[in-house]
Amino acid sequence: MVEFYTVKRIDNSRLKRRRTGGFLRACGRQLVLAGVVAMVVMGYAWQRYEAVQLSYRYEQLDQKKSQAAELNRELRLELATLRSPARIDMLAQDQLGMTVPQPTQIIPTEARATGEMADAGMSANPASFR
């Protein structure tokens, strides 16, 4: 059996390819759509990032608030201790050598002129000074 191969020359030089603008439009639409989707995803990711950062900041501020409240409580307690009349009396007696005056040590002084006391807004009655 003998086989023959024939070479057939095809001339496509006269054919013209149809160019459609639809391909470029489709690529453009897909690029725009991909850009919009990317922007939405990046916006969501940025929002989540900011939410996490704000929650960290809130925790820090809450911790500082707790520390400030504790310090405020300690300072109020210290102030109450320092203002204690018993403590002041003890310091006056121990450090300054003060004592309660004896009745013989009290010397009444003459009242000032009534004009001066009236200007000061005080009454002339010594009993009202107590």
Residue pairs with C-beta under 8 A, 6 or more apart in sequence:
81 87
92 98
93 99
108 126
111 117
111 124
111 126
114 124
117 123
117 124
122 128
122 129
